[in-house]
Amino acid sequence: MSGARSRWLPCQPKSVAVARGLLREVLAGTAIGDERLEVGELVLSELVTNAVLHARVPGRLIQVQVTPVGDQLRIEVHDASDERPAIRAAADGDVSGRGLHLVASLAEAWGCCPRMGGGKFVWALVGPGEGDS
């Protein structure tokens, strides 16, 4: 895919900010940069946070890939865990458990696919929504 950029990151909370920096680099100077940046950062932050919190495999890294595709943005987060993400119900007092709800409401589409050799990648497509012109 043309324009795709990826980066391997440690499975640590600080990787969320590094991933957002990669997204900003990719979108800088593109026609979709201003339109997709805010939603893209939110979706990417949630997917990387999920990998950091739930896909801990000792000694393994996560990979973030960001690709502009026409007027859309494809985001992928690869990790070494075979456990698939699932939207769950969060109680009012819970401080976590709403990330995939956010991804599902902001992204045009999202999903999870197994990787050859083990692990998975979670992808999301950020594109023009009902509120875009």
C-alpha positions in Angstrom: 0.0 0.0 0.0 1.5 3.3 -1.0 2.1 5.8 1.8 2.0 3.1 4.5 4.3 3.6 7.4 4.9 1.2 10.3 6.8 1.1 13.5 7.7 -1.6 16.0 7.1 -0.4 19.6 7.6 -1.8 23.1 4.4 -3.1 24.8 4.4 -0.1 27.2 2.0 2.8 27.8 4.5 5.3 26.4 4.0 3.6 23.0 0.6 5.2 22.6 2.1 8.7 22.2 4.8 7.4 19.9 2.1 5.8 17.7 0.1 9.1 17.6 3.4 10.8 16.4 3.7 8.2 13.6 0.1 9.0 12.5 0.8 12.7 12.5 3.9 12.1 10.3 1.9 10.1 7.9 -0.9 12.6 7.6 1.3 15.7 7.4 0.9 17.3 4.0 -1.8 14.9 2.8 -5.2 16.0 1.5 -6.9 14.0 4.3 -4.6 15.1 7.1 -6.8 17.7 8.8 -10.0 15.7 8.3 -8.8 12.4 9.7 -6.2 13.4 12.3 -8.4 13.8 15.4 -10.5 10.7 14.9 -7.5 8.8 13.7 -5.6 9.7 16.9 -8.5 8.5 19.1 -8.9 5.2 17.3 -5.2 4.5 17.2 -4.8 5.4 20.9 -7.5 3.0 21.8 -6.1 0.1 19.7 -2.6 0.6 21.0 -3.8 0.9 24.6 -5.7 -2.4 24.2 -2.5 -4.1 22.9 -0.5 -2.7 25.7 -3.0 -3.8 28.4 -4.3 -7.1 27.0 -1.7 -8.6 24.6 1.3 -8.9 26.9 3.5 -11.6 25.6 6.9 -11.4 27.3 9.7 -10.1 25.1 7.4 -9.2 22.2 6.8 -5.9 20.5 3.7 -4.4 18.9 3.6 -3.1 15.4 1.6 0.0 14.3 0.8 0.6 10.7 -0.9 3.7 9.3 -1.9 3.9 5.7 -3.8 6.7 3.8 -6.1 5.0 1.3 -7.9 7.5 -0.9 -10.0 9.7 1.5 -9.7 7.2 4.3 -7.1 6.1 6.8 -6.3 2.5 7.6 -4.9 1.8 11.0 -3.5 -1.6 12.1 -2.1 -2.7 15.4 -0.3 -6.0 15.4 0.6 -8.0 18.6 1.7 -11.5 19.5 -1.4 -12.5 21.5 -4.0 -14.8 19.9 -6.7 -13.4 22.1 -9.2 -11.5 20.0 -10.6 -8.2 21.3 -14.3 -8.1 22.3 -16.6 -5.3 23.0 -17.8 -5.7 26.6 -20.3 -3.9 28.8 -18.8 -1.5 31.2 -20.6 -0.5 34.4 -21.0 3.2 35.2 -18.3 3.1 37.8 -15.7 1.2 35.7 -12.6 3.2 34.6 -12.0 1.0 31.6 -13.8 -1.2 29.1 -15.1 1.4 26.7 -12.3 1.6 24.2 -13.8 -0.7 21.6 -17.1 1.0 21.9 -15.3 4.2 20.9 -13.5 2.5 18.0 -16.8 1.0 16.7 -18.6 4.4 16.9 -15.8 6.4 15.3 -14.4 4.1 12.6 -16.2 3.3 9.3 -15.3 -0.4 10.0 -13.0 -2.4 12.2 -12.0 -6.0 12.8 -9.5 -8.5 13.9 -7.5 -10.9 11.8 -5.0 -13.7 12.8 -1.4 -13.3 11.7 0.7 -16.0 10.1 3.0 -17.4 12.8 0.7 -16.4 15.7 -0.8 -13.3 17.1 -3.3 -11.0 15.5 -3.8 -7.5 14.1 -6.7 -5.2 14.8 -7.6 -2.8 12.0 -9.8 0.2 11.7 -10.8 2.3 8.7 -11.3 6.0 9.5 -13.1 7.8 6.7 -15.8 10.3 5.8 -18.7 9.9 8.1 -22.2 11.4 8.1 -20.9 14.6 9.6 -18.2 15.1 7.0 -18.8 17.2 3.9 
